[in-house]
Amino acid sequence: MKASKVRELTLAVLTYTALAAFGQQCPGTRAKALGTASEVRTLEGRLVFHDSIRKWFELKLDQPQCGQTSIELMRINADWTPVEVLRGCRVRSHGTIDFSPTGYYSLDTYQAVEQIDPVGECARQSPFPDYSKSKPDRSVREYRVEMRVDYEPGDHPIVFHVSHTGKELQPWQAYASYMLTGGFVLYGYCGKGFVVDEVFGTPEANPSHFTERGSPDDWAAFNPESAAASGNKELKLGYTCVRRF
């Protein structure tokens, strides 16, 4: 083998070894099913919390990285508190970057944040309230959940009202929750020990049951995309819940 070919082969092996050992600066192409994530990167920018139907964190980058001016921040199986308290601040985040795998993400790329720190002066915010241990009042046998959904572009959180015989139940998070799927179907859930009874609301959003009414696997289902396509983006949706046990 010629010396030039040996040098080329040696260089190729060294390059491959370096990439394998240290990762790649940016994600690979979307066509790759596996191994697209970058090496651990350090990013700087302003941290913005989007209080919308799907709540998420955006890092507005000081300088474009991997062709992006903004990257979604994710905490994979980790506490969100270190991110929550820095919302509105300039931050430095560390983690791998990859393409968003599903429609549950809000941007094309995200960083799996392993560490995040403030840069410069930062007025730390309080962590978001934790309602994970909140439960419905034992005396309540049934209640009504009403949701106001503003489906216009921008940050518009869903406004919940939960009531029993005209009395507001608090916190509403003990009685209701929701999920916006990657396909933009909105599901409403009852509190622990309750099942969905009636589903109602803006007709263009197709209020319906996910499965059989009264089943523990049933949810209230709505299609806000369908309503928006018909020109209706101010939605009034709801469902009732009855105690199962």
Secondary structure, DSSP 8 states (H G I E B T S, - for coil): --HHHHHHHHHHHHHHHHHHHH--SS---TT-SS------EEEEEEEEEE-SSS-EEEEEEEEEETTEEEEEEE-TTS-SHHHHTTTTSEEEEEEEEEE--STTSSSSEEEEEEEEEE-S-----------TT----TT--EEEEEEEEE-SSS----EEEEEETTEE-SSGGGTEEEEE-TT--EEEEE-TTEEEEEEEE-GGG--EESSSTT-TT--EEE-HHHHHHTT--EEEEEEEEEE--
